[in-house]
Amino acid sequence: MARYQVPPDPRDPETSRKRPRRQRRDQQEPIPWLWLGLGGIVTIIAIGVAILIANSLLSRPQLTTTNLPEPTIILLTAPPSPTVVATRPFPTPTTIPTFTPVPTPDLAQPPDEVTIGYYAQVVETGGVGVTVRGGPSTSNVRITIASEGAIVFILDGPMSGDDLLWWQIRLTDGTEGWVAGDYLTPAAAP
């Protein structure tokens, strides 16, 4: 490993006269004849092995017809013909029942009494209107008030609660709730 030396000061008269020591010798490195000779011998051996392998692959005997085994002959025969059998008739298909649509109720003519799927009108409230509630009871939350003469659509009912019959309705603005049946009368569609 080389050591670090402080370079001489060029202003110093004593060191300027001395010649610095050389780190290397003045002779060149010798040629490594031993390694060159071993490399040459290994190369010659490798070439010889390659030639031997190539000769062994090329010197195989050729295939002739005398070397082949006798072929096996396979005779194909047709399968026996099936016997003729009368086919069974297909069963008679069952007819599929046709869908009969339920007639659409005529909403232009009101029924005799308040009915689900028809319209009704708010009446006999003294001009105040009827309270629309969240359930079929006076203890349920008030949602809104349907004004006197308002047309409503009947969704469900009647259900009894607090000695009244309640009907579930939908107002024209889409609000749904329950009203007492005493304040409804059948009406034609708007």
C-alpha positions in Angstrom: 0.0 0.0 0.0 1.4 3.4 -0.9 2.1 5.9 1.8 1.3 9.5 1.5 4.4 11.8 1.4 4.4 15.5 1.8 5.7 17.0 -1.4 9.0 19.0 -1.1 8.8 22.7 -0.9 10.2 24.2 -4.1 11.4 27.3 -2.3 13.7 25.3 0.0 17.2 25.3 -1.5 18.2 22.1 0.1 15.5 20.0 -1.4 15.7 21.4 -4.8 19.2 19.9 -5.3 18.2 16.4 -4.3 16.4 14.2 -6.8 13.2 12.6 -5.5 13.1 8.8 -5.1 11.1 6.9 -7.7 8.4 4.6 -6.6 8.8 2.2 -9.5 11.7 0.4 -11.0 13.0 1.6 -14.3 12.6 -1.8 -15.9 9.4 -3.0 -17.5 7.4 -6.0 -16.2 8.4 -9.4 -17.6 6.1 -11.2 -20.0 4.2 -14.0 -18.3 5.4 -16.9 -20.5 4.1 -19.5 -18.1 0.5 -18.2 -18.4 0.7 -17.9 -22.1 2.0 -21.5 -22.4 -0.8 -22.9 -20.2 -3.4 -21.0 -22.1 -2.2 -22.4 -25.4 -2.2 -26.0 -24.1 -5.8 -25.6 -22.8 -6.9 -24.3 -26.2 -5.3 -27.2 -28.0 -7.0 -29.7 -25.7 -10.4 -28.0 -26.1 -10.1 -28.1 -29.9 -9.2 -31.9 -29.8 -12.2 -32.7 -27.6 -14.5 -30.8 -30.0 -13.2 -32.8 -32.9 -13.7 -36.1 -31.1 -17.3 -35.2 -30.3 -18.0 -34.1 -33.9 -16.6 -37.4 -35.2 -18.6 -39.5 -32.8 -21.8 -37.8 -33.9 -21.0 -38.1 -37.6 -19.9 -41.7 -37.6 -23.3 -43.3 -36.5 -24.6 -46.0 -38.9 -27.4 -44.9 -41.3 -30.8 -46.4 -40.9 -31.7 -48.9 -43.5 -34.8 -50.9 -44.1 -33.2 -54.0 -42.6 -32.9 -52.2 -39.2 -36.6 -51.2 -39.0 -39.1 -53.4 -37.2 -41.9 -55.1 -39.1 -45.0 -52.7 -39.2 -48.3 -53.8 -37.6 -51.2 -53.7 -40.0 -54.5 -52.5 -38.5 -57.7 -53.5 -40.2 -60.6 -51.2 -39.7 -64.0 -52.7 -39.7 -67.4 -51.0 -39.7 -69.5 -51.3 -36.6 -72.6 -53.5 -37.0 -75.6 -51.7 -38.3 -78.2 -50.9 -35.7 -81.6 -52.7 -35.8 -84.5 -50.7 -36.9 -86.8 -49.8 -34.0 -90.0 -47.8 -34.3 -89.6 -44.5 -32.4 -92.0 -43.5 -29.7 -94.2 -40.6 -30.5 -93.4 -37.4 -28.6 -95.7 -36.6 -25.8 -98.3 -34.0 -26.5 -97.0 -30.6 -25.3 -99.0 -28.9 -22.6 -100.5 -25.6 -23.6 -99.1 -22.7 -21.7 -101.9 -20.6 -20.1 -102.2 -17.2 -21.6 -101.9 -14.2 -19.3 -105.2 -12.3 -19.0 -104.5 -8.7 -17.9 -106.5 -7.3 -15.1 -108.7 -4.6 -16.5 -107.7 -1.1 -15.6 -110.3 0.5 -13.4 -112.2 3.4 -14.9 -111.1 6.3 -12.7 -113.4 8.7 -14.4 -116.4 7.2 -12.6 -116.1 7.3 -8.8 -117.1 4.1 -6.8 -120.0 4.2 -4.3 -117.7 4.3 -1.3 -114.0 5.1 -0.6 -111.9 2.3 -2.3 -108.2 1.5 -2.6 -106.9 2.5 -6.1 -109.4 5.3 -6.6 -109.5 9.0 -5.8 -111.3 10.7 -3.0 -112.1 14.3 -2.0 -111.6 16.0 1.4 -115.1 17.2 2.6 -116.9 18.3 5.8 -114.0 20.0 7.5 -115.6 23.4 7.9 -113.0 24.9 5.5 -110.1 24.0 7.8 -109.0 20.8 6.0 -108.0 17.4 7.3 -104.7 16.6 9.2 -102.5 14.1 7.3 -100.6 12.0 9.9 -97.7 9.6 9.8 -99.8 6.6 11.0 -103.5 5.6 11.6 -103.9 7.3 14.9 -104.3 10.8 16.4 -101.2 10.2 18.4 -99.0 10.0 15.3 -97.0 12.9 13.9 -98.7 15.5 11.8 -97.3 15.7 8.3 -99.4 18.4 6.7 -103.0 19.5 6.2 -105.0 18.6 3.1 -107.3 21.5 2.3 -111.0 21.3 1.9 -111.9 20.0 -1.6 -108.4 18.6 -2.2 -108.4 15.4 -4.4 -106.3 12.6 -2.9 -105.4 9.0 -4.1 -106.3 6.2 -1.8 -103.2 3.8 -1.2 -104.3 1.6 1.7 -107.0 1.2 4.4 -109.2 1.2 6.1 -107.4 0.7 9.5 -109.1 1.4 12.8 -107.5 3.5 15.5 -108.8 5.9 18.1 -112.4 4.9 17.2 -111.9 6.1 13.6 -111.3 4.4 10.2 -108.1 5.6 8.6 -107.1 5.6 5.0 -103.5 6.0 3.6 -103.5 8.7 0.9 -101.2 10.4 -1.5 -101.6 14.2 -2.2 -101.0 15.7 -5.6 -97.6 16.9 -4.5 -96.6 13.3 -3.7 -96.9 13.5 0.1 -98.2 10.3 1.7 -99.9 9.9 5.0 -103.1 8.8 6.9 -106.4 10.7 7.2 -109.6 9.9 9.0 -112.2 8.4 6.7 -115.0 10.6 8.1 -113.6 13.5 6.0 -113.3 11.6 2.6 -115.8 11.0 -0.1 -115.4 9.1 -3.4 -114.4 11.4 -6.4 -113.5 11.1 -10.1 -109.9 11.3 -11.2 -108.6 14.8 -11.7 
